[in-house]
Amino acid sequence: MFYYVQLGSVTDPQNAADAVLRFRDDYADVFGQGSSWRVVPVNLEGRGVFHRIQAGPYTEVRAREICAAIRARTPPGACVVMR
């Protein structure tokens, strides 16, 4: 089973694309070279479409390590492990 690291969720697709570039640069030392990024649109009933910003796929252990490293930053980053 593969896991993804989710760093944000926004309503505007352009903001999601911009966030991918920002996160890729801000956390380059955590993700390393060759990480794959994706923006996943999800329709949340009653709230509209949100664009989830994710990197992966990783093993569960690696995804949790990445989130721990991001949360350990100052200021801490938001990070959720997703299946």
C-alpha positions in Angstrom: 0.0 0.0 0.0 1.3 3.5 -0.8 1.0 6.6 1.2 1.1 10.3 0.4 2.2 13.3 2.4 -0.5 16.1 2.2 0.8 19.6 3.0 -2.3 21.6 2.2 -5.8 21.9 0.7 -7.1 25.0 -1.1 -10.1 25.9 -3.2 -8.2 27.7 -6.0 -6.3 25.4 -8.4 -3.7 28.1 -9.2 -3.0 28.5 -5.5 -2.5 24.8 -5.3 0.0 24.8 -8.2 1.8 27.7 -6.6 1.9 25.9 -3.3 3.5 22.8 -4.9 6.4 25.0 -6.1 6.8 26.7 -2.7 6.6 23.4 -0.7 9.1 21.7 -3.1 11.6 24.5 -2.5 10.9 25.0 1.2 11.2 21.3 2.1 13.8 20.2 -0.6 16.1 18.9 2.2 13.2 16.7 3.6 11.8 15.3 0.3 15.1 15.0 -1.6 15.5 14.8 -5.3 12.9 13.0 -7.5 9.9 13.3 -5.2 6.6 13.4 -7.2 4.0 16.0 -6.5 0.3 16.0 -7.3 -2.8 18.1 -6.8 -5.9 16.1 -6.2 -9.3 17.8 -6.6 -11.9 16.5 -4.1 -15.5 17.6 -4.0 -16.5 18.0 -0.4 -20.3 18.0 -0.4 -21.6 21.3 0.7 -18.2 22.9 0.8 -17.1 22.8 -2.9 -14.0 21.5 -4.6 -10.7 21.5 -2.7 -7.3 20.8 -4.3 -5.1 18.6 -2.0 -1.4 19.2 -2.3 0.4 15.9 -2.0 3.8 14.3 -2.5 4.5 10.6 -2.8 4.0 7.7 -3.1 6.0 6.5 -0.1 5.9 3.6 2.4 3.9 4.4 5.5 7.2 4.6 7.5 8.8 7.1 5.1 5.6 9.3 4.9 5.5 9.5 8.7 9.2 10.4 8.8 8.6 13.2 6.3 5.7 14.6 8.3 7.7 14.5 11.5 10.5 16.4 9.9 8.1 19.0 8.6 6.3 19.4 11.9 9.7 19.8 13.7 10.4 23.0 11.7 10.1 26.5 13.1 7.4 27.5 12.4 6.0 24.0 12.2 4.4 22.9 8.9 1.1 21.2 8.5 1.4 17.6 7.3 -1.0 14.7 7.1 -0.2 11.1 6.0 -2.9 10.0 3.5 -3.6 6.6 1.9 
